[in-house]
């Protein structure tokens, strides 16, 4: 099939391309009769306007981007569904970009956005992100950004997140209340704000209950499963083995359970486990997993709604909005009373 | 920050925009000295070429799209990682589009692609997709497409998939060998080719072992968890309750386990379960889950490699390639011998 463009239509109707273009844009300069001839032929030939040409004129791509570290995480999968629930019906496309926790990749993606490829961005920063220059740079191009879940306090825009400090505190307090005292904390990044806040809640809960914070019980994990298994094995084979673990991200659950299987440690008898997680399989794990669960779907919906408010009305003050959603502790067998 | 464009640079250097444009494209018409002045200023001003304008000239978006039904599935999460492993270093962007199993959404996305937004497409069709006109239409616009996992036999292009018939046969044979005879099959779509092929393998294995294929044991599920729980509960409360279930997609595993918990049925004593699944938690479920697992990462890599062959060399004959990857049965506790 040949490419149908303005010229194809113009040639067939013996009109100029300018006239065809104006007719398609419903210009008052063109007669109704001509408009109808053009629209009819455009429809018959299955003419699709070139959005690049159209974007050059209108600077509207009718596209929003979701920039997230990974999709292999139930929180993001659910949040995406929440976002799409809002975008549905707005006539927008949703593009998902993955940073794989790389700051370089995040910067490259944002650089690309400067050219007007998208009308707005929903962002959850990578674990490596240490500065926000790429973000403010894009904002200066009048492209609105809303951050969700993994926010950066320094960014001046709307933030949709959970109360990570409280969630970390609640998780730790739950373990203490159930008789656990030697509580380890697995983080994935020292720079990531959610990780830092969750850990502060953990430290404070220990301190409030007269339990010293032990350096050896705070372990930094990565995206590499083999590395994670090794450091967890190390932790569980150490002389002063913890009696409970808090996993600050979902993906570490499988690592912990598998290492315990391998070392023949029973959960929760030998070691209790609680994880920040939206895993659908939490209730059918062996044993069922106590989780701190975020309202991912609602957070996605709220972030997308805020973004569209700004897209539709440039004066909407994004920078004053902070939406905090409480997370929920769902107690299951992995942390039952000692 | 003001928008830096060709005119900004031209004005500051007292050149025409045409000269600046040619200098940036390294045209032989422009002197080296002028080129260096232009490039220097472009760098100082942080000039980003407009890809829309550039696309209009070159018809190259340096972008490929992945069109899949959902991300809340370990197969697709792993396949995306495989695809990105190939795209990495090619200087391309990857956009992920979700159809949420809707044929209408899939068609709308493909319509949008006709305008040159992407240079190539990796597709896994929705459960609802019943015709392939939207796909051949895009192919006629010279945009290469590779289908993976959920293929359509009718599409004339490269196909990367697993041997779904054999996998269905192997899963069924495994259950029969372990003493199960009343085997139910949960599908998610009658039109989806992988679902149909897996079911044919199931039927054939039953027939080869003199077990009649029972209509009541073939149950169609949806994307709705409540609906799925209801039909599975129905199946497990029927007079002639099956003694084994094959789940043709990963997402049904949680439904089956939860319904069994609720009905106090023990897996595998009361009912064995095997699932097509790449779930990382398969080994830590209660009980651990026997799976048919696809080499998702490798399939993603292969699909992306084929697509780039076609993008880089228009004459590469995509339509003759079919890459079949064997799936692997991983036996665990959910199907142990009766």
Interface residues (C-beta under 8 A of the other chain):
Chain A: X1 X3 X46 X48 X49 X50 X51 X52 X53 X55 X56 X70 X71 X72 X74 X76 X77 X78 X80 X81 X84 X93 X94 X95 X96 X97 X98 X100 X109 X111 X112 X114 X115 X116 X117 X137 X140 X141 X253 X254 X257 X258 X261 X279 X280 X281 X283 X284 X285 X286 X287 X288
Chain B: X1 X3 X48 X49 X50 X51 X52 X53 X55 X56 X70 X71 X72 X74 X76 X77 X78 X80 X81 X84 X93 X94 X95 X96 X97 X98 X100 X109 X111 X112 X114 X115 X116 X117 X137 X140 X141 X253 X254 X257 X258 X261 X279 X280 X281 X283 X284 X285 X286 X287 X288
